[in-house]
Amino acid sequence: MENVILQMVEYGSHLQLKSVELRTKVLRAPLGLVYTTEQLAAEKDEVHIVATIGDKVAGVLLLKIAAPSVLKMRQVAVDPALQHSGIGSKLVAFAEQYASAHGYVEIELHARDAAKVFYLKAGYRIVGDVFTEVGLPHYEMKKNLR
């Protein structure tokens, strides 16, 4: 998809708020969950990356500092109508470029079982055993950026 624009957006901006709507639709609503005000407020200092097509948020990814040289990738979501179109891969590549440019050497994440193969193809490795998070099986995964 050539018309996808990747960008970092400010917390509280129109695009960031639209990205919360997408995350709710993809990640929370299917599980009967909602974001609390506290959960969203805790994201204020995270890096918010969105993929847009025209004025629509097509995908989102957050990066949080996990350690001085490690970022945690979280809340990755792509509009269901656009999944398998390369948007997720573009978001991950953009996040990895950002991390490298800012001196981070590793990205870690918790992948839902359904997304495990996507991250394996992107070069992430599974660390440890499967665990449950938000009621679903997850894997801790990491990628060294050097």
N, CA, C and O of each residue as an XYZ file, in Angstrom:
584
protein
N       0.841     -1.199      0.000
C       0.000      0.000      0.000
C       0.872      1.244      0.000
O       1.527      1.557      0.994
N       0.874      1.943     -1.113
C       1.740      3.113     -1.248
C       1.182      4.350     -0.562
O       1.943      5.243     -0.189
N      -0.126      4.417     -0.392
C      -0.733      5.625      0.154
C      -0.783      5.655      1.678
O      -1.506      6.465      2.259
N      -0.020      4.779      2.328
C       0.028      4.739      3.792
C       1.083      5.740      4.266
O       2.218      5.733      3.789
N       0.701      6.584      5.194
C       1.640      7.543      5.793
C       1.863      7.122      7.237
O       0.914      6.946      8.001
N       3.141      6.961      7.603
C       3.516      6.617      8.976
C       4.035      7.860      9.656
O       4.828      8.607      9.083
N       3.583      8.085     10.888
C       4.027      9.274     11.613
C       3.866      9.092     13.113
O       3.036      8.318     13.589
N       4.687      9.829     13.832
C       4.528      9.905     15.282
C       3.526     11.020     15.550
O       3.558     12.071     14.910
N       2.635     10.771     16.507
C       1.625     11.779     16.830
C       1.687     12.107     18.309
O       2.111     11.292     19.129
N       1.261     13.296     18.628
C       1.261     13.769     20.009
C       0.106     13.143     20.782
O      -0.988     12.944     20.255
N       0.384     12.841     22.042
C      -0.661     12.370     22.958
C      -1.744     13.436     23.046
O      -1.435     14.612     23.236
N      -2.986     13.052     22.912
C      -4.099     13.992     22.995
C      -4.484     14.622     21.669
O      -5.496     15.318     21.585
N      -3.686     14.385     20.623
C      -4.004     14.949     19.310
C      -5.183     14.197     18.689
O      -5.571     13.125     19.154
N      -5.733     14.775     17.644
C      -6.867     14.158     16.941
C      -6.507     12.742     16.472
O      -7.286     11.808     16.669
N      -5.331     12.580     15.852
C      -4.945     11.261     15.347
C      -4.694     10.270     16.478
O      -5.000      9.086     16.341
N      -4.143     10.739     17.588
C      -3.926      9.829     18.714
C      -5.270      9.362     19.279
O      -5.424      8.190     19.623
N      -6.221     10.256     19.374
C      -7.550      9.878     19.868
C      -8.229      8.905     18.894
O      -8.906      7.968     19.320
N      -8.048      9.129     17.599
C      -8.590      8.195     16.603
C      -7.898      6.833     16.727
O      -8.525      5.798     16.501
N      -6.616      6.831     17.082
C      -5.898      5.564     17.233
C      -6.427      4.780     18.438
O      -6.428      3.550     18.422
N      -6.872      5.481     19.475
C      -7.475      4.806     20.627
C      -8.780      4.129     20.191
O      -9.084      3.018     20.628
N      -9.547      4.802     19.330
C     -10.784      4.193     18.812
C     -10.461      2.897     18.062
O     -11.155      1.895     18.231
N      -9.410      2.915     17.233
C      -9.021      1.714     16.492
C      -8.558      0.614     17.441
O      -8.942     -0.544     17.280
N      -7.741      0.964     18.421
C      -7.274     -0.022     19.392
C      -8.445     -0.638     20.154
O      -8.465     -1.843     20.408
N      -9.414      0.191     20.513
C     -10.598     -0.313     21.208
C     -11.322     -1.327     20.331
O     -11.682     -2.410     20.793
N     -11.533     -0.975     19.067
C     -12.243     -1.843     18.122
C     -11.515     -3.179     17.916
O     -12.148     -4.234     17.873
N     -10.193     -3.129     17.789
C      -9.417     -4.323     17.439
C      -8.980     -5.135     18.663
O      -9.055     -6.363     18.660
N      -8.525     -4.438     19.709
C      -7.889     -5.125     20.834
C      -8.789     -5.327     22.052
O      -8.652     -6.329     22.754
N      -9.687     -4.415     22.311
C     -10.458     -4.475     23.549
C     -11.892     -4.973     23.372
O     -12.308     -5.911     24.052
N     -12.645     -4.360     22.471
C     -14.063     -4.707     22.316
C     -14.299     -6.204     22.092
O     -15.241     -6.752     22.665
N     -13.477     -6.890     21.276
C     -13.716     -8.331     21.103
C     -13.597     -9.134     22.397
O     -14.130    -10.239     22.496
N     -12.903     -8.583     23.381
C     -12.728     -9.261     24.666
C     -13.689     -8.737     25.731
O     -13.655     -9.174     26.881
N     -14.543     -7.797     25.333
C     -15.468     -7.204     26.292
C     -14.781     -6.248     27.250
O     -15.267     -6.019     28.357
N     -13.647     -5.686     26.830
C     -12.873     -4.782     27.687
C     -12.924     -3.356     27.144
O     -13.176     -3.127     25.961
N     -12.679     -2.409     28.043
C     -12.553     -1.006     27.658
C     -11.292     -0.451     28.319
O     -10.801     -1.004     29.303
N     -10.780      0.634     27.775
C      -9.644      1.311     28.396
C     -10.154      2.196     29.520
O     -11.176      2.867     29.380
N      -9.445      2.193     30.623
C      -9.788      3.105     31.704
C      -9.081      4.436     31.457
O      -8.103      4.510     30.713
N      -9.591      5.466     32.086
C      -8.958      6.780     31.993
C      -7.520      6.700     32.469
O      -6.636      7.333     31.892
N      -7.281      5.921     33.524
C      -5.924      5.770     34.075
C      -4.997      5.068     33.089
O      -3.843      5.465     32.932
N      -5.496      4.025     32.424
C      -4.666      3.320     31.438
C      -4.255      4.262     30.305
O      -3.096      4.274     29.892
N      -5.192      5.035     29.814
C      -4.878      5.955     28.717
C      -3.955      7.081     29.175
O      -3.063      7.489     28.431
N      -4.160      7.585     30.383
C      -3.300      8.641     30.914
C      -1.868      8.153     31.083
O      -0.928      8.932     30.922
N      -1.688      6.877     31.404
C      -0.352      6.312     31.590
C       0.431      6.254     30.282
O       1.643      6.038     30.299
N      -0.239      6.444     29.159
C       0.427      6.402     27.851
C       0.967      7.759     27.415
O       1.510      7.885     26.317
N       0.826      8.762     28.253
C       1.207     10.131     27.896
C       2.648     10.244     27.423
O       2.928     10.991     26.486
N       3.560      9.524     28.045
C       4.978      9.649     27.708
C       5.467      8.585     26.725
O       6.668      8.480     26.474
N       4.551      7.799     26.171
C       4.939      6.788     25.202
C       4.991      7.392     23.801
O       4.411      8.448     23.546
N       5.692      6.709     22.900
C       5.742      7.121     21.502
C       4.528      6.511     20.805
O       4.336      5.295     20.822
N       3.722      7.359     20.199
C       2.515      6.925     19.500
C       2.776      7.018     17.997
O       2.993      8.108     17.467
N       2.755      5.889     17.324
C       2.992      5.838     15.882
C       1.694      5.397     15.219
O       1.097      4.395     15.611
N       1.262      6.148     14.216
C       0.058      5.778     13.502
C       0.342      5.649     12.009
O       1.230      6.301     11.461
N      -0.437      4.791     11.377
C      -0.446      4.660      9.925
C      -1.777      5.237      9.471
O      -2.832      4.831      9.958
N      -1.730      6.175      8.546
C      -2.966      6.767      8.039
C      -3.083      6.535      6.538
O      -2.090      6.442      5.816
N      -4.314      6.446      6.104
C      -4.658      6.435      4.683
C      -5.693      7.532      4.535
O      -6.822      7.406      5.011
N      -5.306      8.597      3.879
C      -6.176      9.772      3.837
C      -6.334     10.302      5.247
O      -5.343     10.543      5.936
N      -7.571     10.486      5.685
C      -7.802     10.991      7.045
C      -8.174      9.878      8.015
O      -8.631     10.147      9.126
N      -7.977      8.621      7.597
C      -8.355      7.476      8.427
C      -7.121      6.840      9.081
O      -6.108      6.613      8.419
N      -7.216      6.558     10.374
C      -6.156      5.823     11.063
C      -6.329      4.342     10.709
O      -7.334      3.720     11.055
N      -5.330      3.794     10.015
C      -5.376      2.411      9.549
C      -4.641      1.460     10.488
O      -4.907      0.259     10.504
N      -3.703      2.016     11.280
C      -2.929      1.191     12.198
C      -2.280      2.047     13.262
O      -2.158      3.264     13.124
N      -1.863      1.374     14.338
C      -1.260      2.085     15.468
C      -0.285      1.160     16.176
O      -0.426     -0.063     16.146
N       0.694      1.762     16.806
C       1.694      1.030     17.583
C       2.235      1.998     18.632
O       2.458      3.172     18.337
N       2.444      1.515     19.844
C       3.021      2.335     20.907
C       4.376      1.782     21.311
O       4.604      0.573     21.251
N       5.274      2.664     21.722
C       6.577      2.281     22.252
C       6.749      2.899     23.627
O       6.517      4.091     23.829
N       7.162      2.059     24.567
C       7.344      2.487     25.952
C       8.764      2.108     26.377
O       9.253      1.033     26.029
N       9.418      2.986     27.124
C      10.752      2.665     27.626
C      10.635      1.551     28.668
O       9.910      1.677     29.655
N      11.362      0.464     28.427
C      11.357     -0.676     29.349
C      12.628     -0.714     30.184
O      12.623     -1.185     31.321
N      13.720     -0.212     29.608
C      15.030     -0.142     30.255
C      15.824      0.900     29.475
O      15.394      1.319     28.400
N      16.976      1.328     29.995
C      17.717      2.378     29.284
C      17.998      2.079     27.804
O      18.070      3.010     27.002
N      18.156      0.821     27.430
C      18.447      0.502     26.032
C      17.361     -0.353     25.369
O      17.563     -0.889     24.280
N      16.205     -0.475     26.039
C      15.144     -1.368     25.553
C      13.801     -0.638     25.492
O      13.406      0.054     26.430
N      13.115     -0.812     24.364
C      11.751     -0.307     24.233
C      10.789     -1.488     24.218
O      11.118     -2.568     23.728
N       9.601     -1.267     24.760
C       8.555     -2.283     24.691
C       7.539     -1.821     23.654
O       6.975     -0.732     23.761
N       7.311     -2.673     22.641
C       6.296     -2.409     21.638
C       4.971     -2.930     22.188
O       4.894     -4.054     22.684
N       3.937     -2.110     22.096
C       2.659     -2.520     22.654
C       1.507     -1.916     21.871
O       1.687     -0.985     21.085
N       0.316     -2.465     22.101
C      -0.910     -1.922     21.528
C      -0.847     -1.800     20.005
O      -1.284     -0.800     19.436
N      -0.303     -2.819     19.354
C      -0.235     -2.834     17.897
C      -1.591     -3.277     17.356
O      -2.097     -4.340     17.716
N      -2.171     -2.456     16.491
C      -3.479     -2.778     15.921
C      -3.564     -2.240     14.499
O      -3.093     -1.141     14.203
N      -4.173     -3.035     13.628
C      -4.443     -2.626     12.250
C      -5.926     -2.843     11.998
O      -6.497     -3.848     12.419
N      -6.538     -1.897     11.313
C      -7.950     -2.016     10.976
C      -8.198     -3.388     10.344
O      -7.496     -3.771      9.407
N      -9.184     -4.127     10.842
C      -9.430     -5.476     10.320
C      -9.596     -5.541      8.799
O      -9.188     -6.522      8.178
N     -10.183     -4.516      8.199
C     -10.375     -4.502      6.745
C      -9.059     -4.352      5.989
O      -8.999     -4.603      4.785
N      -7.999     -3.939      6.699
C      -6.705     -3.688      6.058
C      -5.612     -4.643      6.525
O      -4.456     -4.509      6.125
N      -5.972     -5.603      7.368
C      -4.966     -6.562      7.823
C      -4.476     -7.384      6.644
O      -5.203     -7.605      5.676
N      -3.239     -7.830      6.740
C      -2.572     -8.602      5.683
C      -2.292     -7.751      4.443
O      -2.148     -8.289      3.345
N      -2.214     -6.429      4.609
C      -1.907     -5.536      3.488
C      -0.524     -4.914      3.628
O      -0.122     -4.104      2.792
N       0.211     -5.286      4.682
C       1.560     -4.754      4.884
C       1.639     -3.603      5.864
O       2.738     -3.153      6.188
N       0.519     -3.117      6.343
C       0.530     -1.970      7.266
C       1.227     -2.337      8.576
O       2.026     -1.555      9.089
N       0.934     -3.510      9.116
C       1.580     -3.932     10.360
C       3.086     -4.018     10.203
O       3.828     -3.577     11.080
N       3.543     -4.578      9.102
C       4.987     -4.683      8.847
C       5.626     -3.307      8.733
O       6.734     -3.088      9.224
N       4.928     -2.382      8.086
C       5.454     -1.015      7.962
C       5.536     -0.334      9.331
O       6.506      0.365      9.624
N       4.517     -0.542     10.163
C       4.539      0.036     11.512
C       5.721     -0.500     12.317
O       6.429      0.264     12.973
N       5.930     -1.811     12.265
C       7.029     -2.425     13.014
C       8.374     -1.915     12.502
O       9.248     -1.582     13.302
N       8.553     -1.848     11.188
C       9.814     -1.347     10.619
C      10.051      0.107     11.035
O      11.176      0.475     11.373
N       9.016      0.924     11.014
C       9.123      2.324     11.424
C       9.536      2.408     12.895
O      10.395      3.213     13.256
N       8.928      1.582     13.736
C       9.258      1.566     15.166
C      10.702      1.134     15.383
O      11.397      1.697     16.228
N      11.156      0.147     14.634
C      12.537     -0.322     14.768
C      13.521      0.758     14.329
O      14.563      0.941     14.959
N      13.200      1.471     13.256
C      14.060      2.575     12.806
C      14.118      3.675     13.860
O      15.189      4.212     14.141
N      12.973      4.010     14.440
C      12.930      5.009     15.508
C      13.807      4.559     16.673
O      14.618      5.332     17.182
N      13.641      3.309     17.089
C      14.391      2.783     18.233
C      15.894      2.850     17.971
O      16.651      3.314     18.824
N      16.323      2.396     16.815
C      17.752      2.419     16.476
C      18.294      3.842     16.443
O      19.376      4.116     16.960
N      17.532      4.742     15.831
C      17.968      6.137     15.722
C      18.083      6.817     17.079
O      18.809      7.802     17.218
N      17.377      6.304     18.077
C      17.412      6.894     19.413
C      18.244      6.084     20.403
O      18.121      6.261     21.615
N      19.095      5.189     19.880
C      20.065      4.487     20.705
C      19.574      3.246     21.423
O      20.293      2.692     22.255
N      18.375      2.799     21.124
C      17.872      1.567     21.746
C      18.451      0.366     21.001
O      18.622      0.411     19.783
N      18.751     -0.699     21.730
C      19.375     -1.874     21.112
C      18.445     -3.079     21.038
O      18.772     -4.081     20.403
N      17.277     -2.980     21.692
C      16.367     -4.116     21.697
C      14.925     -3.630     21.815
O      14.632     -2.618     22.451
N      14.032     -4.396     21.172
C      12.596     -4.190     21.350
C      12.032     -5.481     21.907
O      12.355     -6.573     21.439
N      11.184     -5.340     22.913
C      10.486     -6.495     23.474
C       8.992     -6.254     23.318
O       8.545     -5.118     23.161
N       8.225     -7.347     23.364
C       6.777     -7.227     23.229
C       6.103     -8.468     23.779
O       6.741     -9.501     23.984
N       4.815     -8.353     24.012
C       3.971     -9.489     24.382
C       3.041     -9.718     23.201
O       2.158     -8.903     22.934
N       3.237    -10.825     22.494
C       2.432    -11.120     21.303
C       1.307    -12.073     21.631
O       1.512    -13.099     22.279
N       0.119    -11.728     21.181
C      -0.979    -12.673     21.264
C      -0.627    -13.872     20.393
O       0.098    -13.740     19.407
N      -1.139    -15.031     20.758
C      -0.860    -16.246     19.997
C      -1.153    -16.046     18.508
O      -0.404    -16.527     17.658
N      -2.230    -15.346     18.195
C      -2.619    -15.121     16.798
C      -1.607    -14.275     16.028
O      -1.576    -14.323     14.798
N      -0.775    -13.497     16.734
C       0.195    -12.615     16.087
C       1.623    -13.160     16.143
O       2.543    -12.550     15.598
N       1.805    -14.288     16.789
C       3.148    -14.848     16.999
C       3.908    -15.028     15.681
O       5.066    -14.623     15.579
N       3.281    -15.619     14.692
C       3.956    -15.887     13.413
C       4.351    -14.580     12.728
O       5.420    -14.501     12.123
N       3.507    -13.561     12.814
C       3.827    -12.247     12.243
C       5.151    -11.732     12.802
O       6.014    -11.279     12.049
N       5.308    -11.804     14.125
C       6.530    -11.295     14.751
C       7.730    -12.198     14.482
O       8.847    -11.703     14.336
N       7.522    -13.508     14.413
C       8.621    -14.409     14.057
C       9.155    -14.057     12.672
O      10.369    -14.030     12.467
N       8.264    -13.789     11.720
C       8.674    -13.411     10.363
C       9.423    -12.083     10.352
O      10.254    -11.843      9.476
N       9.131    -11.224     11.321
C       9.786     -9.916     11.423
C      11.113     -9.996     12.181
O      11.762     -8.977     12.414
N      11.516    -11.221     12.567
C      12.809    -11.386     13.211
C      12.800    -11.417     14.726
O      13.860    -11.417     15.351
N      11.628    -11.445     15.321
C      11.541    -11.523     16.782
C      11.652    -12.980     17.208
O      11.289    -13.885     16.457
N      12.154    -13.198     18.413
C      12.285    -14.555     18.945
C      11.467    -14.673     20.220
O      11.297    -13.707     20.964
N      10.965    -15.874     20.454
C      10.180    -16.137     21.658
C      11.132    -16.341     22.830
O      12.135    -17.046     22.720
N      10.796    -15.709     23.958
C      11.584    -15.819     25.182
C      10.665    -16.389     26.260
O       9.713    -15.728     26.675
N      10.938    -17.591     26.708
C      10.134    -18.168     27.786
C       8.895    -18.887     27.291
O       8.716    -19.128     26.097
N       8.052    -19.220     28.244
C       6.859    -20.015     27.984
C       5.639    -19.131     27.740
O       5.630    -17.950     28.087
N       4.634    -19.711     27.150
C       3.368    -19.020     26.929
C       2.776    -18.605     28.276
O       2.936    -19.308     29.274
N       2.094    -17.461     28.298
C       1.441    -16.969     29.509
C       0.123    -16.323     29.114
O      -0.125    -16.068     27.936
N      -0.716    -16.060     30.104
C      -2.027    -15.469     29.838
C      -2.017    -13.986     30.202
O      -1.560    -13.593     31.276
N      -2.537    -13.172     29.273
C      -2.685    -11.738     29.489
C      -4.013    -11.351     28.844
O      -4.316    -11.832     27.752
N      -4.786    -10.526     29.461
C      -6.145    -10.155     29.040
C      -6.954    -11.386     28.613
O      -7.764    -11.322     27.688
N      -6.719    -12.501     29.301
C      -7.467    -13.720     29.054
C      -7.044    -14.527     27.836
O      -7.687    -15.519     27.494
N      -5.969    -14.109     27.182
C      -5.504    -14.790     25.970
C      -4.066    -15.269     26.112
O      -3.284    -14.663     26.845
N      -3.702    -16.361     25.414
C      -2.305    -16.796     25.434
C      -1.406    -15.772     24.739
O      -1.733    -15.271     23.664
N      -0.278    -15.474     25.366
C       0.702    -14.527     24.849
C       2.103    -15.129     24.940
O       2.352    -16.074     25.688
N       3.007    -14.547     24.151
C       4.420    -14.916     24.184
C       5.245    -13.654     24.362
O       4.984    -12.634     23.723
N       6.246    -13.729     25.236
C       7.212    -12.640     25.297
C       8.153    -12.838     24.132
O       8.664    -13.937     23.912
N       8.383    -11.765     23.382
C       9.252    -11.832     22.220
C      10.213    -10.659     22.254
O       9.897     -9.592     22.780
N      11.399    -10.873     21.680
C      12.430     -9.828     21.656
C      13.147     -9.831     20.312
O      13.207    -10.842     19.612
N      13.687     -8.663     19.979
C      14.520     -8.536     18.785
C      15.679     -7.618     19.106
O      15.491     -6.507     19.602
N      16.878     -8.092     18.821
C      18.068     -7.266     18.968
C      18.184     -6.413     17.716
O      18.082     -6.936     16.606
N      18.393     -5.129     17.868
C      18.441     -4.208     16.735
C      19.836     -3.983     16.196
O      20.021     -3.210     15.256
N      20.827     -4.650     16.782
C      22.213     -4.475     16.303
C      22.742     -5.729     15.686
O      23.886     -5.759     15.232
